[in-house]
């Protein structure tokens, strides 16, 4: 029988774990920040003794992902709001739910799952959520920029769209390389191109071999260009 999440949270609080820094997706518990969560090995033993089917995951890569995404979420989320994640069982949507889960306690947000994508939204309709989480990664944004350059189009960042009708758009994975998600959630499979044109993806891999942090640098430059554009 699957234990209730509220019972797990009560137990963790009782043993001194700060659940604002732990993603509770039972049977997995992902530690977002080891220091702030205060989830010591001794407390892990106590937890597993009471919940033997559980698993505490201490991934330094996941903590790094959470640190990067928190910079965006801290500026984008509003207390008590309803946040929608697409219910498609993709790697990125799974990652988004795990990353956002502690914010139900940090900010009191409510996570809603629906089979609804941004391109299917009607900006003239009212929806039962306040924000839509977009699974756009660092690779997806940068590959989109390269595709526009290769075809001579104006550079427009997908993440520059911050609202669709009354619904705000949030991009928690914007600073996260897709390889990080693959290595964290799907380490046994080789990552392939997920977003963007194939040429852009291959060119990005080439640039990465000669320019350190090429994805981050292209994104920063593109953000600077689009902010300085007279049309914006």
C-alpha positions as semicolon CSV with decimal commas, in nm:
position;residue;x (nm);y (nm);z (nm)
1;X;0,000;0,000;0,000
2;X;0,137;0,339;-0,106
3;X;0,186;0,571;0,194
4;X;0,018;0,910;0,194
5;X;0,244;1,203;0,105
6;X;0,117;1,404;0,400
7;X;0,224;1,124;0,637
8;X;0,571;1,119;0,480
9;X;0,601;1,496;0,517
10;X;0,494;1,483;0,881
11;X;0,750;1,212;0,954
12;X;1,031;1,400;0,779
13;X;0,947;1,715;0,973
14;X;0,949;1,516;1,297
15;X;1,304;1,389;1,237
16;X;1,427;1,738;1,146
17;X;1,427;1,734;0,764
18;X;1,334;2,060;0,588
19;X;1,103;1,936;0,312
20;X;1,123;2,267;0,124
21;X;1,450;2,131;-0,011
22;X;1,340;1,774;-0,082
23;X;1,126;1,656;-0,376
24;X;0,886;1,395;-0,242
25;X;0,786;1,178;-0,538
26;X;0,744;0,851;-0,354
27;X;0,905;0,601;-0,359
28;X;1,184;0,844;-0,457
29;X;1,292;1,137;-0,240
30;X;1,528;1,370;-0,426
31;X;1,746;1,599;-0,215
32;X;1,753;1,944;-0,379
33;X;2,000;2,099;-0,138
34;X;2,184;1,874;0,105
35;X;2,282;2,152;0,345
36;X;1,947;2,326;0,368
37;X;1,744;2,004;0,379
38;X;1,943;1,877;0,679
39;X;1,885;1,526;0,544
40;X;2,177;1,348;0,710
41;X;2,266;0,982;0,668
42;X;2,131;0,911;1,015
43;X;1,797;1,070;0,922
44;X;1,798;0,871;0,601
45;X;1,834;0,550;0,804
46;X;1,540;0,653;1,022
47;X;1,330;0,728;0,714
48;X;1,409;0,397;0,542
49;X;1,340;0,207;0,863
50;X;0,985;0,347;0,862
51;X;0,947;0,350;0,482
52;X;1,152;0,051;0,358
53;X;1,017;0,077;0,003
54;X;1,141;0,434;-0,025
55;X;1,464;0,559;-0,183
56;X;1,662;0,871;-0,093
57;X;1,853;1,006;-0,393
58;X;2,160;1,219;-0,325
59;X;2,249;1,337;-0,674
60;X;2,498;1,625;-0,694
61;X;2,386;1,679;-1,055
62;X;2,023;1,714;-0,948
63;X;2,125;1,964;-0,681
64;X;2,308;2,160;-0,951
65;X;1,997;2,152;-1,173
66;X;1,784;2,278;-0,884
67;X;2,028;2,559;-0,809
68;X;2,008;2,685;-1,167
69;X;1,632;2,649;-1,198
70;X;1,574;2,821;-0,861
71;X;1,708;3,148;-1,003
72;X;1,424;3,152;-1,255
73;X;1,157;3,008;-1,028
74;X;1,236;3,256;-0,751
75;X;1,158;3,541;-0,990
76;X;0,869;3,377;-1,176
77;X;0,653;3,196;-0,922
78;X;0,391;3,371;-0,712
79;X;0,268;3,243;-0,375
80;X;-0,045;3,023;-0,381
81;X;-0,077;3,026;-0,759
82;X;-0,191;2,734;-0,975
83;X;0,088;2,609;-1,202
84;X;0,021;2,378;-1,496
85;X;0,263;2,114;-1,627
86;X;0,185;1,919;-1,942
87;X;0,090;1,563;-1,851
88;X;0,293;1,407;-2,135
89;X;0,534;1,157;-1,982
90;X;0,843;1,304;-2,143
91;X;1,179;1,331;-1,969
92;X;1,153;1,709;-1,943
93;X;0,801;1,709;-1,799
94;X;0,904;1,447;-1,545
95;X;1,201;1,665;-1,449
96;X;0,978;1,973;-1,422
97;X;0,742;1,804;-1,177
98;X;1,027;1,681;-0,955
99;X;1,192;2,025;-0,955
100;X;0,867;2,209;-0,880
101;X;0,728;1,970;-0,618
102;X;0,903;2,136;-0,318
103;X;0,757;2,473;-0,421
104;X;0,418;2,342;-0,308
105;X;0,568;2,393;0,038
106;X;0,806;2,684;-0,031
107;X;0,546;2,904;-0,202
108;X;0,226;2,707;-0,148
109;X;0,172;2,663;-0,522
110;X;-0,068;2,403;-0,661
111;X;0,062;2,186;-0,946
112;X;-0,193;2,089;-1,210
113;X;-0,126;1,831;-1,482
114;X;-0,313;1,854;-1,811
115;X;-0,261;1,742;-2,167
116;X;-0,232;2,098;-2,297
117;X;0,055;2,251;-2,492
118;X;0,136;2,616;-2,547
119;X;0,057;2,601;-2,919
120;X;-0,292;2,472;-2,842
121;X;-0,380;2,754;-2,603
122;X;-0,636;3,017;-2,701
123;X;-0,536;3,353;-2,555
124;X;-0,901;3,459;-2,555
125;X;-1,006;3,180;-2,319
126;X;-0,990;3,171;-1,940
127;X;-0,804;2,875;-1,788
128;X;-0,816;2,726;-1,439
129;X;-0,446;2,791;-1,378
130;X;-0,230;3,101;-1,347
131;X;0,099;2,990;-1,504
132;X;0,209;2,738;-1,762
133;X;0,548;2,571;-1,724
134;X;0,731;2,545;-2,057
135;X;0,982;2,255;-2,098
136;X;1,233;2,470;-2,289
137;X;1,594;2,377;-2,214
138;X;1,916;2,565;-2,274
139;X;1,977;2,346;-2,581
140;X;1,631;2,414;-2,720
141;X;1,668;2,791;-2,691
142;X;2,020;2,800;-2,835
143;X;1,941;2,562;-3,121
144;X;1,645;2,783;-3,207
145;X;1,877;3,084;-3,225
146;X;2,120;2,898;-3,452
147;X;1,836;2,785;-3,679
148;X;1,727;3,148;-3,719
149;X;2,084;3,254;-3,799
150;X;2,126;2,976;-4,059
151;X;1,803;3,082;-4,235
152;X;1,868;3,457;-4,209
153;X;1,573;3,523;-3,979
154;X;1,549;3,779;-3,702
155;X;1,666;3,639;-3,369
156;X;1,367;3,589;-3,144
157;X;1,402;3,398;-2,820
158;X;1,119;3,161;-2,739
159;X;1,161;3,251;-2,373
160;X;1,087;3,617;-2,452
161;X;0,717;3,527;-2,458
162;X;0,619;3,564;-2,094
163;X;0,241;3,564;-2,129
164;X;-0,024;3,396;-2,341
165;X;-0,354;3,568;-2,279
166;X;-0,394;3,584;-1,900
167;X;-0,160;3,290;-1,841
168;X;0,200;3,362;-1,748
169;X;0,474;3,144;-1,899
170;X;0,760;3,006;-1,688
171;X;1,083;2,847;-1,816
172;X;1,252;2,660;-1,526
173;X;1,483;2,457;-1,756
174;X;1,611;2,753;-1,957
175;X;1,960;2,734;-1,800
176;X;1,972;2,351;-1,796
177;X;2,157;2,154;-2,070
178;X;1,958;1,852;-2,187
179;X;2,251;1,625;-2,118
180;X;2,218;1,706;-1,749
181;X;1,858;1,583;-1,756
182;X;1,959;1,268;-1,942
183;X;2,248;1,194;-1,706
184;X;2,025;1,252;-1,404
185;X;1,704;1,072;-1,502
186;X;1,806;0,843;-1,785
187;X;2,180;0,770;-1,747
188;X;2,170;0,436;-1,930
189;X;2,045;0,581;-2,258
190;X;2,241;0,802;-2,493
191;X;2,094;1,147;-2,536
192;X;1,987;1,247;-2,885
193;X;1,859;1,575;-3,031
194;X;1,525;1,658;-2,874
195;X;1,451;2,013;-2,985
196;X;1,560;2,231;-3,277
197;X;1,684;2,158;-3,624
198;X;1,928;1,871;-3,670
199;X;2,184;2,102;-3,835
200;X;2,167;2,339;-3,538
201;X;2,213;2,051;-3,298
202;X;2,516;1,913;-3,483
203;X;2,671;2,259;-3,516
204;X;2,618;2,320;-3,146
205;X;2,801;1,997;-3,065
206;X;3,091;2,113;-3,283
207;X;3,104;2,452;-3,112
208;X;3,097;2,285;-2,774
209;X;3,413;2,096;-2,861
210;X;3,609;2,420;-2,911
211;X;3,427;2,682;-2,700
212;X;3,365;2,621;-2,328
213;X;3,009;2,701;-2,212
214;X;2,904;2,783;-2,566
215;X;2,534;2,730;-2,488
216;X;2,536;2,973;-2,196
217;X;2,732;3,231;-2,398
218;X;2,500;3,215;-2,701
219;X;2,198;3,253;-2,475
220;X;2,348;3,555;-2,296
221;X;2,440;3,723;-2,626
222;X;2,094;3,656;-2,772
223;X;1,925;3,797;-2,464
224;X;2,142;4,109;-2,491
225;X;2,061;4,155;-2,861
226;X;1,687;4,110;-2,819
227;X;1,674;4,347;-2,519
228;X;1,867;4,616;-2,711
229;X;1,653;4,584;-3,027
230;X;1,458;4,908;-3,096
231;X;1,151;4,701;-3,181
232;X;1,139;4,547;-2,831
